[in-house]
Amino acid sequence: MIALVKIFGHIQDLNRESVESPHLDEERIEAQVLFLAEQLADFDRNLPSTMIFTSANLDLQIQRGVGRTFVALHLGYHHYATLLYYQYLDQRRPATSNGKMLANRCKYHATAFCDLIKTSNQRGHAEAFYNVVGHMTLIASSVLLHTLLLGEDDELPLARQRLEFNFEFLVRLGEFWPSIELMVNLDRSMLFDDANF
């Protein structure tokens, strides 16, 4: 987790710089995104065999009593990757040679995050009932919403199903963490403000 959090720090720095910089150099930003993407890929490739996310490994980690920690590691991985690629969902950004691929990676990781939340809740003893997971789920849901609004026809049914599950999960999470309702309402108001509704 420590190695993963270090990569996340660089992702945060890049995203902050991208937002605060008045003159974006798309090529430099994309080069940094690809560099950080390689670091995430190295992290994933170098996981010990029992730490790779598989159904059997999830069962093993649950038996060891660390199922929730195992799930948290993989949720973090997919969330950080989603944040790294998130800017490429914006169709108003200047086109780059890798923009479409990076947008697809964002969708992939957001989807993997949502599927992992569902799997961990169905298994028991691996649920991710942490307050921060509410925020992470909202980010992943915004990617699904983007897919629902602008995606291909074949993407829509699964995006809708995942959004419905995420909503149910957030309601359940809100039973433990009342601040979840505030996050959902804040994100909803920001979404409608951005969409000029």
N, CA, C and O of each residue as an XYZ file, in Angstrom:
788
protein
N       0.831     -1.207      0.000
C       0.000      0.000      0.000
C       0.866      1.257      0.000
O       0.500      2.269     -0.597
N       2.013      1.187      0.670
C       2.884      2.365      0.744
C       3.366      2.747     -0.646
O       3.364      3.925     -1.004
N       3.780      1.757     -1.433
C       4.243      2.042     -2.807
C       3.113      2.645     -3.630
O       3.338      3.563     -4.419
N       1.917      2.137     -3.452
C       0.761      2.642     -4.197
C       0.428      4.077     -3.803
O       0.107      4.898     -4.661
N       0.502      4.378     -2.529
C       0.199      5.732     -2.053
C       1.225      6.733     -2.578
O       0.882      7.883     -2.855
N       2.486      6.304     -2.717
C       3.500      7.196     -3.292
C       3.132      7.569     -4.728
O       3.258      8.729     -5.121
N       2.684      6.599     -5.502
C       2.253      6.888     -6.879
C       1.064      7.840     -6.854
O       0.986      8.768     -7.658
N       0.142      7.605     -5.927
C      -1.030      8.475     -5.802
C      -0.614      9.918     -5.537
O      -1.221     10.845     -6.072
N       0.412     10.115     -4.720
C       0.903     11.466     -4.456
C       1.315     12.172     -5.736
O       1.039     13.359     -5.911
N       1.971     11.449     -6.627
C       2.384     12.028     -7.915
C       1.170     12.314     -8.812
O       1.148     13.299     -9.549
N       0.167     11.439     -8.736
C      -1.064     11.662     -9.512
C      -1.763     12.924     -9.019
O      -2.228     13.736     -9.818
N      -1.836     13.085     -7.694
C      -2.439     14.299     -7.133
C      -1.683     15.541     -7.577
O      -2.294     16.538     -7.962
N      -0.356     15.485     -7.525
C       0.453     16.636     -7.938
C       0.201     16.986     -9.398
O       0.058     18.159     -9.744
N       0.147     15.972    -10.250
C      -0.097     16.213    -11.676
C      -1.482     16.812    -11.894
O      -1.629     17.766    -12.659
N      -2.494     16.266    -11.235
C      -3.848     16.796    -11.399
C      -3.958     18.229    -10.885
O      -4.627     19.065    -11.493
N      -3.303     18.504     -9.770
C      -3.312     19.866     -9.227
C      -2.635     20.827    -10.215
O      -3.157     21.906    -10.495
N      -1.489     20.429    -10.730
C      -0.774     21.257    -11.692
C      -1.613     21.488    -12.953
O      -1.633     22.592    -13.495
N      -2.293     20.460    -13.407
C      -3.129     20.577    -14.606
C      -4.263     21.575    -14.408
O      -4.637     22.292    -15.336
N      -4.807     21.617    -13.200
C      -5.917     22.520    -12.901
C      -5.419     23.948    -12.685
O      -6.045     24.907    -13.136
N      -4.297     24.080    -11.995
C      -3.826     25.407    -11.605
C      -2.999     26.108    -12.677
O      -2.843     27.328    -12.633
N      -2.476     25.366    -13.626
C      -1.617     25.962    -14.642
C      -2.455     26.703    -15.677
O      -3.380     26.121    -16.244
N      -2.152     27.983    -15.937
C      -2.942     28.731    -16.913
C      -2.679     28.287    -18.354
O      -3.542     28.443    -19.217
N      -1.509     27.742    -18.612
C      -1.151     27.308    -19.966
C      -0.764     25.842    -19.927
O       0.353     25.486    -19.553
N      -1.693     25.010    -20.315
C      -1.440     23.576    -20.279
C      -0.606     23.152    -21.479
O      -0.903     23.517    -22.617
N       0.422     22.392    -21.216
C       1.215     21.773    -22.267
C       0.746     20.329    -22.362
O       1.196     19.467    -21.607
N      -0.159     20.076    -23.296
C      -0.803     18.761    -23.392
C       0.212     17.638    -23.573
O       0.053     16.564    -22.994
N       1.240     17.873    -24.362
C       2.223     16.815    -24.591
C       2.978     16.472    -23.312
O       3.227     15.299    -23.032
N       3.343     17.488    -22.536
C       4.064     17.237    -21.288
C       3.161     16.525    -20.281
O       3.597     15.601    -19.593
N       1.904     16.958    -20.199
C       0.969     16.307    -19.271
C       0.754     14.856    -19.678
O       0.766     13.959    -18.835
N       0.558     14.632    -20.969
C       0.336     13.261    -21.418
C       1.569     12.393    -21.158
O       1.436     11.225    -20.792
N       2.752     12.950    -21.341
C       3.978     12.188    -21.059
C       4.035     11.806    -19.581
O       4.431     10.689    -19.247
N       3.644     12.718    -18.699
C       3.627     12.410    -17.264
C       2.552     11.381    -16.936
O       2.765     10.501    -16.102
N       1.400     11.490    -17.590
C       0.339     10.502    -17.373
C       0.834      9.119    -17.775
O       0.624      8.148    -17.048
N       1.486      9.026    -18.922
C       1.979      7.732    -19.389
C       3.079      7.193    -18.464
O       3.166      5.985    -18.242
N       3.914      8.086    -17.926
C       4.951      7.679    -16.977
C       4.319      7.117    -15.705
O       4.739      6.070    -15.212
N       3.320      7.805    -15.179
C       2.633      7.334    -13.973
C       1.837      6.062    -14.257
O       1.717      5.192    -13.394
N       1.298      5.959    -15.464
C       0.579      4.738    -15.846
C       1.519      3.542    -15.814
O       1.133      2.448    -15.403
N       2.753      3.757    -16.251
C       3.737      2.677    -16.222
C       4.087      2.300    -14.780
O       4.298      1.126    -14.480
N       4.147      3.285    -13.898
C       4.403      2.988    -12.486
C       3.265      2.152    -11.893
O       3.510      1.213    -11.135
N       2.023      2.498    -12.239
C       0.887      1.700    -11.771
C       0.947      0.282    -12.334
O       0.671     -0.687    -11.626
N       1.307      0.168    -13.600
C       1.419     -1.159    -14.222
C       2.519     -1.977    -13.547
O       2.349     -3.174    -13.315
N       3.650     -1.334    -13.232
C       4.737     -2.024    -12.529
C       4.270     -2.499    -11.153
O       4.569     -3.620    -10.740
N       3.538     -1.639    -10.453
C       3.007     -2.029     -9.145
C       2.157     -3.284     -9.290
O       2.311     -4.238     -8.527
N       1.265     -3.279    -10.266
C       0.367     -4.409    -10.476
C       1.142     -5.671    -10.868
O       0.861     -6.757    -10.362
N       2.118     -5.522    -11.772
C       2.907     -6.670    -12.226
C       3.748     -7.276    -11.100
O       3.992     -8.483    -11.086
N       4.184     -6.452    -10.171
C       5.096     -6.917     -9.122
C       4.405     -7.384     -7.847
O       5.068     -7.679     -6.852
N       3.086     -7.452     -7.871
C       2.382     -7.971     -6.699
C       2.725     -9.452     -6.508
O       2.810    -10.195     -7.486
N       2.921     -9.887     -5.261
C       3.097    -11.326     -5.021
C       1.861    -12.079     -5.522
O       0.763    -11.524     -5.568
N       2.046    -13.322     -5.887
C       0.955    -14.082     -6.512
C      -0.302    -14.135     -5.645
O      -1.413    -14.166     -6.175
N      -0.142    -14.148     -4.319
C      -1.312    -14.215     -3.442
C      -1.984    -12.856     -3.265
O      -3.059    -12.768     -2.671
N      -1.351    -11.791     -3.781
C      -1.928    -10.451     -3.649
C      -2.609     -9.980     -4.928
O      -3.248     -8.928     -4.932
N      -2.484    -10.736     -6.008
C      -3.191    -10.409     -7.253
C      -4.673    -10.640     -7.005
O      -5.049    -11.596     -6.326
N      -5.520     -9.767     -7.554
C      -6.943     -9.935     -7.277
C      -7.513    -11.059     -8.130
O      -7.646    -10.939     -9.348
N      -7.842    -12.146     -7.459
C      -8.585    -13.259     -8.047
C      -9.594    -13.699     -6.998
O      -9.486    -13.350     -5.823
N     -10.556    -14.455     -7.435
C     -11.560    -14.963     -6.506
C     -10.913    -15.862     -5.448
O     -11.261    -15.801     -4.269
N      -9.967    -16.697     -5.890
C      -9.291    -17.595     -4.949
C      -8.461    -16.802     -3.943
O      -8.445    -17.132     -2.758
N      -7.775    -15.761     -4.404
C      -6.979    -14.949     -3.483
C      -7.861    -14.170     -2.515
O      -7.493    -13.975     -1.357
N      -9.009    -13.730     -2.979
C      -9.936    -13.052     -2.069
C     -10.362    -14.008     -0.962
O     -10.380    -13.634      0.211
N     -10.703    -15.236     -1.330
C     -11.072    -16.232     -0.321
C      -9.917    -16.490      0.647
O     -10.125    -16.599      1.855
N      -8.699    -16.587      0.109
C      -7.520    -16.806      0.943
C      -7.323    -15.668      1.940
O      -7.064    -15.908      3.119
N      -7.448    -14.433      1.465
C      -7.235    -13.281      2.347
C      -8.356    -13.160      3.386
O      -8.116    -12.722      4.512
N      -9.573    -13.545      3.010
C     -10.677    -13.570      3.986
C     -10.365    -14.590      5.076
O     -10.553    -14.314      6.261
N      -9.884    -15.776      4.673
C      -9.517    -16.808      5.658
C      -8.418    -16.312      6.586
O      -8.400    -16.666      7.765
N      -7.508    -15.502      6.073
C      -6.410    -14.957      6.881
C      -6.878    -13.794      7.768
O      -6.132    -13.323      8.627
N      -8.114    -13.339      7.553
C      -8.658    -12.245      8.350
C      -8.310    -10.863      7.825
O      -8.492     -9.867      8.526
N      -7.809    -10.793      6.592
C      -7.426     -9.493      6.018
C      -8.140     -9.244      4.682
O      -7.612     -8.557      3.807
N      -9.322     -9.799      4.539
C     -10.081     -9.628      3.297
C     -10.384     -8.170      3.006
O     -10.282     -7.729      1.861
N     -10.758     -7.418      4.038
C     -11.083     -6.001      3.833
C      -9.850     -5.193      3.424
O      -9.946     -4.294      2.590
N      -8.715     -5.507      4.000
C      -7.470     -4.819      3.642
C      -7.071     -5.165      2.214
O      -6.630     -4.297      1.460
N      -7.224     -6.421      1.847
C      -6.936     -6.867      0.477
C      -7.810     -6.114     -0.521
O      -7.321     -5.634     -1.543
N      -9.086     -6.016     -0.225
C     -10.012     -5.286     -1.103
C      -9.640     -3.804     -1.146
O      -9.667     -3.191     -2.213
N      -9.295     -3.229     -0.003
C      -8.920     -1.811      0.043
C      -7.713     -1.525     -0.849
O      -7.664     -0.491     -1.514
N      -6.744     -2.433     -0.865
C      -5.572     -2.276     -1.729
C      -5.997     -2.173     -3.193
O      -5.545     -1.284     -3.914
N      -6.850     -3.068     -3.619
C      -7.261     -3.100     -5.024
C      -8.230     -1.967     -5.363
O      -8.211     -1.443     -6.477
N      -9.067     -1.594     -4.413
C      -9.918     -0.419     -4.635
C      -9.052      0.819     -4.835
O      -9.311      1.627     -5.727
N      -8.026      0.964     -4.006
C      -7.112      2.091     -4.139
C      -6.436      2.102     -5.497
O      -6.352      3.144     -6.147
N      -5.959      0.956     -5.921
C      -5.299      0.849     -7.236
C      -6.221      1.337     -8.349
O      -5.820      2.160     -9.171
N      -7.442      0.838     -8.379
C      -8.374      1.225     -9.453
C      -8.814      2.684     -9.317
O      -9.001      3.371    -10.321
N      -8.978      3.151     -8.094
C      -9.361      4.548     -7.894
C      -8.251      5.487     -8.364
O      -8.524      6.465     -9.060
N      -7.020      5.203     -7.995
C      -5.910      6.066     -8.396
C      -5.751      6.079     -9.914
O      -5.470      7.123    -10.503
N      -5.929      4.926    -10.542
C      -5.844      4.871    -12.003
C      -6.987      5.679    -12.632
O      -6.780      6.384    -13.620
N      -8.173      5.577    -12.067
C      -9.302      6.365    -12.569
C      -8.974      7.850    -12.498
O      -9.233      8.590    -13.447
N      -8.406      8.289    -11.381
C      -8.051      9.699    -11.225
C      -6.967     10.116    -12.217
O      -6.992     11.237    -12.725
N      -6.030      9.237    -12.492
C      -4.959      9.555    -13.435
C      -5.508      9.833    -14.827
O      -5.048     10.750    -15.506
N      -6.479      9.051    -15.249
C      -7.000      9.151    -16.623
C      -8.261     10.007    -16.739
O      -8.719     10.276    -17.850
N      -8.817     10.429    -15.636
C     -10.130     11.089    -15.607
C     -10.224     12.280    -16.569
O     -11.243     12.457    -17.237
N      -9.182     13.081    -16.639
C      -9.214     14.283    -17.477
C      -9.463     13.970    -18.957
O      -9.909     14.838    -19.707
N      -9.179     12.751    -19.370
C      -9.339     12.392    -20.786
C     -10.787     12.070    -21.154
O     -11.088     11.824    -22.322
N     -11.677     12.071    -20.172
C     -13.102     11.938    -20.484
C     -13.669     13.242    -21.046
O     -14.689     13.235    -21.735
N     -13.006     14.354    -20.749
C     -13.469     15.673    -21.183
C     -13.274     15.813    -22.691
O     -12.145     15.924    -23.170
N     -14.363     15.808    -23.422
C     -14.285     15.864    -24.878
C     -13.927     17.254    -25.395
O     -13.714     17.440    -26.593
N     -13.862     18.232    -24.487
C     -13.464     19.582    -24.895
C     -11.953     19.773    -24.855
O     -11.434     20.786    -25.325
N     -11.250     18.792    -24.290
C      -9.782     18.876    -24.238
C      -9.222     18.788    -25.654
O      -9.823     18.160    -26.525
N      -8.082     19.410    -25.879
C      -7.426     19.243    -27.178
C      -7.118     17.760    -27.418
O      -6.715     17.043    -26.503
N      -7.312     17.324    -28.641
C      -7.068     15.919    -28.979
C      -5.577     15.606    -28.874
O      -4.729     16.420    -29.239
N      -5.278     14.413    -28.370
C      -3.907     13.929    -28.317
C      -3.877     12.530    -28.916
O      -4.916     11.890    -29.078
N      -2.687     12.067    -29.240
C      -2.573     10.768    -29.904
C      -3.050      9.620    -29.020
O      -3.496      8.592    -29.529
N      -2.960      9.786    -27.702
C      -3.355      8.717    -26.781
C      -4.635      9.017    -26.022
O      -5.030      8.236    -25.156
N      -5.294     10.130    -26.325
C      -6.453     10.564    -25.548
C      -7.561      9.537    -25.455
O      -8.090      9.296    -24.370
N      -7.919      8.929    -26.568
C      -9.014      7.947    -26.563
C      -8.637      6.714    -25.743
O      -9.454      6.184    -24.990
N      -7.406      6.270    -25.896
C      -6.944      5.113    -25.128
C      -6.983      5.419    -23.624
O      -7.390      4.578    -22.823
N      -6.561      6.619    -23.256
C      -6.534      6.989    -21.840
C      -7.944      7.142    -21.281
O      -8.193      6.802    -20.124
N      -8.861      7.648    -22.089
C     -10.268      7.723    -21.661
C     -10.831      6.317    -21.453
O     -11.573      6.077    -20.501
N     -10.477      5.390    -22.343
C     -10.941      4.009    -22.187
C     -10.347      3.352    -20.947
O     -11.008      2.549    -20.289
N      -9.097      3.694    -20.627
C      -8.502      3.170    -19.389
C      -9.249      3.697    -18.169
O      -9.451      2.968    -17.198
N      -9.657      4.953    -18.220
C     -10.427      5.524    -17.122
C     -11.714      4.727    -16.927
O     -12.065      4.368    -15.803
N     -12.406      4.457    -18.014
C     -13.648      3.682    -17.936
C     -13.384      2.283    -17.391
O     -14.149      1.770    -16.574
N     -12.291      1.671    -17.853
C     -11.952      0.318    -17.399
C     -11.760      0.290    -15.886
O     -12.339     -0.549    -15.196
N     -10.948      1.206    -15.377
C     -10.639      1.181    -13.947
C     -11.855      1.553    -13.089
O     -12.043      0.994    -12.009
N     -12.671      2.484    -13.561
C     -13.891      2.830    -12.822
C     -14.835      1.623    -12.773
O     -15.459      1.356    -11.746
N     -14.932      0.907    -13.879
C     -15.770     -0.291    -13.940
C     -15.223     -1.376    -13.022
O     -15.977     -2.021    -12.293
N     -13.901     -1.576    -13.059
C     -13.276     -2.578    -12.194
C     -13.492     -2.226    -10.725
O     -13.734     -3.111     -9.903
N     -13.407     -0.944    -10.392
C     -13.670     -0.489     -9.026
C     -15.089     -0.894     -8.611
O     -15.290     -1.477     -7.545
N     -16.063     -0.580     -9.460
C     -17.471     -0.880     -9.143
C     -17.701     -2.382     -8.999
O     -18.410     -2.818     -8.092
N     -17.109     -3.169     -9.882
C     -17.276     -4.615     -9.806
C     -16.642     -5.174     -8.534
O     -17.158     -6.120     -7.938
N     -15.522     -4.583     -8.125
C     -14.863     -5.027     -6.902
C     -15.702     -4.700     -5.663
O     -15.779     -5.499     -4.730
N     -16.325     -3.528     -5.661
C     -17.228     -3.172     -4.552
C     -18.346     -4.214     -4.455
O     -18.674     -4.689     -3.368
N     -18.916     -4.554     -5.591
C     -20.025     -5.515     -5.599
C     -19.556     -6.895     -5.124
O     -20.205     -7.522     -4.288
N     -18.437     -7.357     -5.658
C     -17.905     -8.669     -5.273
C     -17.600     -8.718     -3.782
O     -17.945     -9.687     -3.105
N     -16.960     -7.684     -3.277
C     -16.571     -7.685     -1.859
C     -17.792     -7.670     -0.944
O     -17.758     -8.245      0.143
N     -18.857     -7.023     -1.372
C     -20.075     -7.001     -0.560
C     -20.816     -8.327     -0.607
O     -21.459     -8.714      0.368
N     -20.734     -9.020     -1.726
C     -21.405    -10.306     -1.845
C     -20.694    -11.405     -1.069
O     -21.333    -12.357     -0.622
N     -19.381    -11.286     -0.905
C     -18.593    -12.316     -0.236
C     -18.765    -12.305      1.275
O     -18.786    -13.364      1.902
N     -18.884    -11.144      1.857
C     -18.882    -11.064      3.316
C     -17.455    -11.119      3.837
O     -16.591    -11.753      3.231
N     -17.211    -10.467      4.938
C     -15.891    -10.374      5.568
C     -14.867     -9.701      4.657
O     -13.661     -9.834      4.867
N     -15.350     -8.976      3.641
C     -14.444     -8.248      2.750
C     -15.060     -6.913      2.343
O     -14.535     -6.226      1.467
N     -16.171     -6.546      2.976
C     -16.880     -5.330      2.599
C     -16.004     -4.106      2.846
O     -15.212     -4.065      3.787
N     -16.164     -3.133      1.993
C     -15.384     -1.893      2.088
C     -16.268     -0.799      2.671
O     -16.668      0.122      1.959
N     -16.571     -0.892      3.942
C     -17.451      0.078      4.591
C     -16.657      1.209      5.245
O     -16.797      1.477      6.439
N     -15.827      1.861      4.441
C     -15.049      2.998      4.913
C     -15.640      4.276      4.343
O     -16.165      4.280      3.230
N     -15.558      5.342      5.090
C     -16.113      6.620      4.646
C     -15.524      7.049      3.303
O     -16.256      7.490      2.417
N     -14.215      6.924      3.151
C     -13.558      7.372      1.921
C     -14.031      6.582      0.699
O     -13.964      7.082     -0.424
N     -14.502      5.365      0.907
C     -14.992      4.565     -0.210
C     -16.251      5.201     -0.809
O     -16.547      5.005     -1.988
N     -16.986      5.960      0.001
C     -18.129      6.701     -0.539
C     -17.673      7.702     -1.589
O     -18.253      7.780     -2.672
N     -16.634      8.466     -1.267
C     -16.086      9.435     -2.225
C     -15.578      8.713     -3.470
O     -15.845      9.144     -4.592
N     -14.856      7.627     -3.276
C     -14.305      6.875     -4.398
C     -15.417      6.316     -5.287
O     -15.297      6.299     -6.512
N     -16.484      5.867     -4.663
C     -17.618      5.321     -5.417
C     -18.302      6.416     -6.226
O     -18.754      6.173     -7.344
N     -18.378      7.613     -5.669
C     -18.963      8.732     -6.422
C     -18.125      9.081     -7.646
O     -18.676      9.393     -8.702
N     -16.807      9.032     -7.520
C     -15.930      9.295     -8.668
C     -16.161      8.236     -9.740
O     -16.342      8.563    -10.913
N     -16.155      6.968     -9.335
C     -16.391      5.887    -10.300
C     -17.772      6.028    -10.934
O     -17.937      5.783    -12.129
N     -18.761      6.422    -10.137
C     -20.121      6.599    -10.661
C     -20.183      7.730    -11.683
O     -20.954      7.660    -12.641
N     -19.376      8.770    -11.483
C     -19.379      9.866    -12.469
C     -18.834      9.388    -13.810
O     -19.266      9.863    -14.860
N     -17.884      8.448    -13.782
C     -17.379      7.863    -15.028
C     -18.480      7.032    -15.683
O     -18.666      7.084    -16.899
N     -19.210      6.263    -14.867
C     -20.327      5.472    -15.404
C     -21.410      6.370    -15.987
O     -21.997      6.058    -17.023
N     -21.671      7.488    -15.314
C     -22.666      8.433    -15.811
C     -22.219      9.013    -17.157
O     -23.030      9.181    -18.068
N     -20.936      9.314    -17.269
C     -20.377      9.790    -18.535
C     -20.612      8.742    -19.627
O     -21.000      9.079    -20.746
N     -20.377      7.479    -19.296
C     -20.605      6.391    -20.250
C     -22.079      6.305    -20.616
O     -22.425      6.117    -21.782
N     -22.945      6.444    -19.622
C     -24.377      6.362    -19.868
C     -24.854      7.476    -20.801
O     -25.732      7.264    -21.638
N     -24.271      8.652    -20.649
C     -24.688      9.797    -21.462
C     -24.014      9.843    -22.828
O     -24.629     10.265    -23.807
N     -22.758      9.412    -22.902
C     -21.991      9.604    -24.135
C     -21.401      8.322    -24.702
O     -20.692      8.356    -25.707
N     -21.686      7.198    -24.067
C     -21.065      5.937    -24.480
C     -21.758      5.287    -25.666
O     -22.758      5.775    -26.191
N     -21.185      4.179    -26.057
C     -21.733      3.374    -27.141
C     -22.943      2.586    -26.632
O     -23.055      2.307    -25.438
N     -23.835      2.238    -27.540
C     -25.062      1.534    -27.149
C     -24.795      0.264    -26.348
O     -25.518     -0.038    -25.399
N     -23.752     -0.482    -26.730
C     -23.484     -1.743    -26.040
C     -22.949     -1.538    -24.623
O     -22.944     -2.480    -23.831
N     -22.498     -0.325    -24.286
C     -21.984     -0.033    -22.943
C     -23.096      0.344    -21.960
O     -22.912      0.248    -20.746
N     -24.227      0.764    -22.475
C     -25.247      1.388    -21.633
C     -25.898      0.474    -20.599
O     -26.028      0.882    -19.446
N     -26.315     -0.749    -20.956
C     -26.994     -1.575    -19.940
C     -26.133     -1.857    -18.707
O     -26.613     -1.753    -17.578
N     -24.861     -2.215    -18.918
C     -24.001     -2.506    -17.772
C     -23.674     -1.246    -16.981
O     -23.574     -1.296    -15.755
N     -23.507     -0.125    -17.663
C     -23.263      1.137    -16.953
C     -24.456      1.457    -16.050
O     -24.276      1.871    -14.904
N     -25.661      1.266    -16.560
C     -26.869      1.528    -15.778
C     -26.942      0.586    -14.570
O     -27.244      1.024    -13.460
N     -26.667     -0.702    -14.784
C     -26.711     -1.669    -13.678
C     -25.695     -1.312    -12.596
O     -25.994     -1.380    -11.404
N     -24.495     -0.932    -13.022
C     -23.466     -0.570    -12.039
C     -23.856      0.692    -11.277
O     -23.627      0.785    -10.071
N     -24.439      1.654    -11.969
C     -24.888      2.873    -11.288
C     -25.963      2.550    -10.256
O     -25.953      3.107     -9.158
N     -26.881      1.665    -10.594
C     -27.926      1.279     -9.648
C     -27.326      0.598     -8.422
O     -27.722      0.881     -7.291
N     -26.367     -0.305     -8.652
C     -25.728     -0.956     -7.508
C     -24.983      0.071     -6.662
O     -25.059      0.037     -5.434
N     -24.263      0.984     -7.312
C     -23.513      1.998     -6.563
C     -24.439      2.833     -5.689
O     -24.107      3.155     -4.548
N     -25.596      3.181     -6.228
C     -26.549      3.955     -5.437
C     -26.983      3.161     -4.204
O     -27.007      3.690     -3.093
N     -27.322      1.892     -4.409
C     -27.722      1.044     -3.275
C     -26.580      0.924     -2.263
O     -26.811      0.958     -1.054
N     -25.354      0.783     -2.759
C     -24.195      0.681     -1.887
C     -24.005      1.967     -1.083
O     -23.727      1.914      0.115
N     -24.154      3.118     -1.735
C     -23.989      4.392     -1.038
C     -25.059      4.588      0.038
O     -24.779      5.127      1.109
N     -26.277      4.150     -0.251
C     -27.340      4.229      0.756
C     -26.958      3.367      1.957
O     -27.101      3.793      3.103
N     -26.477      2.164      1.692
C     -26.073      1.270      2.786
C     -24.880      1.854      3.543
O     -24.840      1.814      4.773
N     -23.920      2.390      2.812
C     -22.748      2.996      3.445
C     -23.155      4.185      4.308
O     -22.554      4.443      5.350
N     -24.186      4.908      3.863
C     -24.681      6.052      4.620
C     -25.258      5.684      5.974
O     -25.357      6.534      6.859
N     -25.644      4.411      6.147
C     -26.121      3.950      7.453
C     -24.995      3.959      8.487
O     -25.239      4.119      9.683
N     -23.763      3.785      8.014
C     -22.598      3.786      8.901
C     -21.957      5.162      8.983
O     -21.433      5.548     10.028
N     -22.000      5.903      7.879
C     -21.316      7.195      7.770
C     -22.308      8.248      7.278
O     -22.517      8.362      6.070
N     -22.919      9.012      8.164
C     -23.901     10.024      7.751
C     -23.337     11.061      6.776
O     -24.098     11.683      6.036
N     -22.025     11.253      6.765
C     -21.444     12.237      5.838
C     -21.595     11.815      4.377
O     -21.427     12.639      3.478
N     -21.906     10.559      4.133
C     -22.087     10.085      2.757
C     -23.221     10.846      2.081
O     -23.110     11.212      0.911
N     -24.308     11.087      2.808
C     -25.433     11.826      2.227
C     -25.000     13.223      1.794
O     -25.412     13.705      0.739
N     -24.177     13.865      2.601
C     -23.663     15.188      2.251
C     -22.821     15.120      0.979
O     -22.944     15.980      0.107
N     -21.961     14.098      0.868
C     -21.135     13.934     -0.340
C     -22.003     13.733     -1.571
O     -21.762     14.342     -2.613
N     -23.009     12.880     -1.451
C     -23.888     12.595     -2.590
C     -24.611     13.866     -3.017
O     -24.691     14.163     -4.209
N     -25.136     14.616     -2.056
C     -25.849     15.850     -2.392
C     -24.924     16.899     -2.979
O     -25.313     17.615     -3.901
N     -23.706     17.003     -2.462
C     -22.736     17.957     -2.984
C     -22.356     17.595     -4.414
O     -22.324     18.458     -5.291
N     -22.063     16.303     -4.650
C     -21.698     15.880     -5.995
C     -22.857     16.067     -6.963
O     -22.648     16.440     -8.117
N     -24.078     15.811     -6.501
C     -25.249     15.985     -7.364
C     -25.403     17.450     -7.755
O     -25.670     17.754     -8.918
N     -25.238     18.361     -6.798
C     -25.398     19.786     -7.110
C     -24.287     20.266     -8.039
O     -24.532     21.103     -8.907
N     -23.063     19.745     -7.870
C     -21.972     20.126     -8.768
C     -22.226     19.607    -10.175
O     -21.940     20.295    -11.155
N     -22.762     18.396    -10.276
C     -23.060     17.811    -11.573
C     -24.078     18.672    -12.311
O     -23.892     18.986    -13.487
N     -25.150     19.053    -11.628
C     -26.180     19.836    -12.292
C     -25.696     21.241    -12.612
O     -26.089     21.807    -13.632
N     -24.849     21.819    -11.761
C     -24.279     23.133    -12.076
C     -23.404     23.056    -13.314
O     -23.465     23.933    -14.176
N     -22.574     21.990    -13.408
C     -21.696     21.833    -14.557
C     -22.474     21.586    -15.842
O     -22.059     22.008    -16.921
N     -23.596     20.903    -15.718
C     -24.386     20.602    -16.910
C     -25.320     21.744    -17.301
O     -26.058     21.641    -18.281
N     -25.286     22.833    -16.530
C     -26.132     23.988    -16.788
C     -27.614     23.664    -16.751
O     -28.394     24.190    -17.545
N     -27.997     22.797    -15.826
C     -29.430     22.481    -15.668
C     -30.084     23.554    -14.837
O     -31.286     23.488    -14.580
